[in-house]
Amino acid sequence: MTVAAYTAVLVALSLTSASYVVAGRGLSVVIGALLGSLVLRERAGVIRIAGAALMVIGLGLIAFA
């Protein structure tokens, strides 16, 4: 799995600028928190939701800048 993820990053870096790739990789934290809440029934507190929202907003700002 790690080899596939690293290969995907290298392909993405060859297709677009590094700022988009790094921002997209940071989104994996938000996806992990979402899956933890949905699949593992972890509590999503206000701080976790606010942090995830800030990361998504930042990614959106990078994408549209």
C-alpha positions in Angstrom: 0.0 0.0 0.0 2.8 2.4 0.8 4.5 1.8 -2.5 1.2 2.5 -4.3 0.7 5.7 -2.3 4.3 6.9 -3.0 3.9 6.1 -6.7 0.6 8.1 -6.8 2.4 11.1 -5.3 5.2 10.9 -7.8 2.7 10.7 -10.7 0.8 13.6 -9.3 4.0 15.7 -8.9 4.7 15.1 -12.6 1.3 16.3 -13.6 0.8 19.4 -11.4 2.6 21.7 -9.1 3.8 20.6 -5.7 1.5 22.9 -3.8 -1.6 21.1 -5.0 -0.1 17.7 -4.2 1.0 18.6 -0.7 -2.4 20.1 0.0 -4.1 17.0 -1.3 -2.0 14.8 0.9 -2.9 16.9 3.9 -6.5 16.1 3.2 -5.9 12.5 4.1 -6.0 13.6 7.8 -9.5 14.9 7.3 -10.5 11.7 5.5 -9.1 9.6 8.3 -11.0 11.6 10.9 -14.2 11.3 8.9 -13.7 7.5 8.6 -13.0 7.3 12.3 -16.2 9.0 13.1 -18.3 7.0 10.7 -16.8 3.5 10.8 -15.3 3.3 14.3 -17.9 5.5 15.9 -15.3 7.9 17.5 -16.6 11.1 18.9 -16.0 14.1 16.7 -15.6 17.0 19.0 -15.9 20.7 18.2 -12.2 21.1 17.9 -11.8 18.1 15.5 -14.6 19.4 13.3 -13.3 22.9 13.3 -9.8 21.7 12.4 -11.1 19.6 9.6 -13.2 22.5 8.3 -10.1 24.8 8.4 -8.1 22.2 6.4 -10.8 21.9 3.8 -11.2 25.7 3.5 -7.4 26.0 3.1 -7.4 23.4 0.4 -10.2 25.2 -1.4 -8.2 28.5 -1.2 -5.2 26.8 -2.7 -7.2 25.3 -5.5 -8.9 28.5 -6.5 -5.9 30.8 -6.1 
